[in-house]
Amino acid sequence: MLPGLRKEWKGYGSANHLGESTIPTTDISTPITLDSVAQLLRNGSVKRALSALDDLLNRRKTDTDGWPQFKQFCAAHQLWELLQQDPLTFRASTKPRGYAGDAVMMDYVYGLGGAVEAESHATPLGRAIFRFTCERPASRAVRYRRMLIADLIDGIAADGVARVLAIASGHLREVELSGAVRERRLEEFVAFDQDAASLEVVSREYARLGVTAMQGSARQILSGKVELGCFNFVYAAGLFDYLTHPAARSLIARMFAMLRPGGRLLVPNFLPGVRDIGYMETFMDWHLIYRDHGMMRALAESLPAREIADCKLFNDPDDAIAFLLVSKAN
């Protein structure tokens, strides 16, 4: 426990309270606190305990000024150590590659790479939490995003010989779901990422499928220091969740400029109402830039309207991620 936090949060009725409002339970006379969530976990009631933490999102919305300090309080609570037994939560909070949401963490959500090993090395409680977190809306949305990208790759390939560019590619796991990639029907597939460790995995596992790994950053694309050529499909699966509005507008303009006539670009971004946000920020120390539909449309305003054939905006089934899909005119 960090010094002074118990006294500081005493005004909420309990040093361990989630906030001014209690978490709804089947017994409204028994409010759930961080202490009681920890006890539920110890008793094996993982689903009830972690579902109760959805109320953290309400806390984030209603007390924006106190939210940063409350996150520190959560990090010092006994519940933190219990939740860190989950490989997904632990990977995000410890950031072995310097940032949360790295390619290894995405593998955990996909059930690929080191996911099986990480789960097998976890405690029984850690495995139970891991299974729960991997079925949360954010995790389901990430898997949907992977499937959607694979479908779009196959659709582009069906129209003829195509080049594809993945910006901030990670481990590029969507290629495993793409028949076009497996059958070598693409002209070229470029995986562009600043993380050398991620690109090493890409080269080792997908070079045989015609994938070219290229190291570089989004900043280099924006500054024009790297020339990648023109593509039929350009996407950035998780990058825009970390970009400020000016950087995001600039990058989508560069992505559009790299499209061949008739090409398409895809920009996914997490929505601000995802139930997992409170948990992600408090116990995973994972912070994203969330955008609603209005903000996503604003990104496309930087594109030349006369060159746009179509512009679609839609969500995954859980309404956790918004997808901006833009087609360039022929």
N, C-alpha and C positions, 0 to 999 in steps of 0.2 A: 504494500500500500504506500503510495506517495505521501510524504508528510503533509498534513493539513487538509487532505481531501475529505476526510470524514467530517470535519468541522464545516468545511465549505459547502458541502451538499446537505447539511443537516436541515436546511430550510425546506427541503422537499419532503420532510416527514421521515426519511430514512436515508442514511448515508449510501445505501445500495439501491435506491429507487431508480427506475428507468426514467422518470421524469415527473412532471406535474400531474399527468394522467396515468392511470394504471393500465396494465395490459388486460384486455378482456379475457375472462376465463369462464368455464362452465359454472363456476361458483363465484358470483360477482362480489360476494362478501370477503373473498380472499384475494387481495391484490398480489400480482406477481412482481417480485423484485429480482435484481441480479442475484441476490443470495438464493432465492427460491428457484431460480432457473438453474443455478449451479447444483442445487440439491436434486432437482428433477433429473439432471444429467447423471448424477451419481446413482440415482435409483433406476436408471435405465430408460426413463421416459424421454427419449431423445426428440421425438417428433413434437411432443407438447412443449418441451423446453425451447427448442429452436423456433418453433412457430410463434411462440410468445415474443421472441425478439423482433418480429415484424414491426412491433410498436416503436422500435427505434427510429423508423422512418418518420412517424408522426412527431417524435421528439425533435428530429432534425428540422422538420418544417416549422414547428411552432416556437422553437427557441434557437434561431440562427446565431444570435450573439453568443449564447452559452454553449453551443455545440462543440467548438474546438476544445474547450475545457472539459466538457463532459466526456469526450473521446479519451482524454488523458485519464480521467477517472476510471473508465472501462478498462483501459490498458493496465491499470494497477489493481484491478479487482481479481479475486480468486477465480472467477469465471474465465478470465483470459487464459490461464494455464490449462484449464480443462479443454477449451476449444482449440488450443494449439496442438492437441493430439491428432486433430484432423490434418492430413497431409496437404489438402488444398488451402486451408486457412493458414497453416504454418508456412507454406511456400510463399504466399502473398505477403505475409507480415514480415518475414525475414529477408525477402528480396535478394536471393543469392546472386542474381545477375544485375542487381542495382535498381530493379523496378518490379512492381507487381504486374501480374498478368502476362508473364513471359511465356515462351513457347512450351516449356515443360509444364507449366500450370495449365495451359490449354490442353495439353495431352492428358492431364488428369481428368479434365472434364469430358474429353472424347473417349476415355478408356483406352488410350493408346500409349505407345512409348513406355515410360516408366510408371504408368498408372498402377498396374498390377503389383509391381514390386513395392511401390510406396504404400499401397493399401495393406499388403501382407506384413510390412514392417511396423504398421501402426498398432496401437493398443486396441483391444476390443471396443472401447468407447470411441477411440479415434476412427475406427472403421465405420462405426454406426453413424457418426457425425459426417464422415466423408460421403457415405451413401446418400445421406439426406441433402447435403449441400450440392451434390452433383445432380439432384433432381429439383433444384430450386428454379424459379423462372429465369434467372440470369444464365444459369448453366444450360437449361433447355434452349434458350435463345441462341446461345453460342453454337450449339449443335445444329440448330436450324440454319444459322448463318452459313455454316460449313456446307450443308446440303444444298442450300440455295446457290452458293457460288459454284459448286460442282455442276448443278443443272444449267447455270448460265454459261459455263465453259462449254458444255456439250452442245448447247443451243448455238453458240457462236461457231463452233467447229462444224456444225451441220450445214451452215451457210457457205462453207468453202474453206480454203486454207486460211488459217488464222494465227496471229501472234497474240500472246496473253502476257500481261504484266501484273504481278502481285507486289504491291508496295507494303513494306513492313510485313513480309511473308510469314515470319515465324517458321514453324516446321512444315508449312504448306500441306497440311493433312487433307485438305479438300481434294487434292489430286487422286487420293485413294478411292474417292467416290465418283470420279469422272471417267466414263468410258472412253472419251476422246483422248485423254492423257494416256490411259492404259494401252490403248490401241495405236498410240503414236500418230494421231491424226492432226496434230497441231504443227504449224510451221516452226514455232518456237514458243517456249514458256520460260519467262524470266522471273526468278524469285529474287527480289531486291530487299535487303534488310541490313541494318547496321550491326546486328549481333552476329559475330563470327561463329559462335557456338551453334546458333540456329542454322546458319548456312552450311555448316559442316554436316549436320543431320540431313539437310536437303540434298546435298551433293551425294552423300553416302547412300541414301535410300531412293532418290528419284532421278539422279543423273541418267540412269539406264532408261528412263522414260522420256528423255529429251529435255529435261529441265536444266536450265542454266542458272547457277547461283551467282549473284553479284552483290558485293558489299557496298553499302552507301547509305546515306541518311536522307530523310525528307528535306532537310535543310539544303542539301546539295542539289536536289531537284529544283527547289524553289529559287536557288541562286543561279541555276543554269550551269553548275559546275560538272554535271554529269549528263550525258546525252544518251538516251535509251532507245531512241527511234520512235516509230509509230506502231500502234497496236489496234487490234480489233476489240479487245476487252482489257480494261484497266480497272483494278479495284484495290482497296486498302481495307482489309477485313476489320482490324481493330484500332487503327491508327488515329482516326478522327476523334475517338474518345479522349485523347490526350492533347488535342490541338486547340489553341485559342481561336476565336472567331476570325481574326485577320489571317492567321496562318492557314486555317481551314479553307477560307475563301480563295486564298492564293493557290493552295495545292489543288483544289478541285479544278481551278482554271488551267493549271498545268496538265492535269490528267486529261481534261477535255481536249487540250491542244495536241496531246499525243495520240488521240484517236484517229484512226483511218476513217474515211467516209463510211457511214453505216455502222460504225463501231459503238460500243456501249461502255459506260463507266458505272461502277457501283460504290456507293459510300454508305456503310452502316454506322449507326451511332446509338448508344444506349439512351433510352428515354428517361425523363426525370421522375417518373412515378413507379419505378421498379421497386417491389417490396424488399429486395435484398440490399438496397443502398445503405440503410442504417447499419446492418451487420457488416457489410463490406468496408465501410469507413471506420467503424469502431474496433472490430476484432480482426479484420484482415489488413487494416491500414492501406486500403486500396481505394484510390480517389480518381474518379473520372470526370470528364466534362460532359454533362448530360444536355441533350438538345430535344426540344419538342418539334412538332411538325413545322411551326412557324420559323424556327431557327434553321431547320433543314432546308426549307424553301429559300431562306435568305442566302444560304451558301450557293444555290444555283443562280442567284441574281447576278453573279459575276460572269456568267457564261453568255456568249453572244446569242441572243434569242433567234436570230435568223438562221443559225447553224444547228439548232436543236430540232430534231424530228419528233421526239417524245420525251416526256419527263414524268416519272411515276414516283409516288411516295406511299409506302405501305409498311405495315408492322409484321413481326413474327406472330404466331398464334397466341403467345403469352403477353403481347404488347410490352415487351421489354426492350426491343431494338427496333428503331426506325430505319428503313432502307430507302435511299435515294438512288433511283436507276434512271440514267439519262442516256438517250440514244442520239447519235450525231446524224445529221442529214447526209444523204448521199451526194 
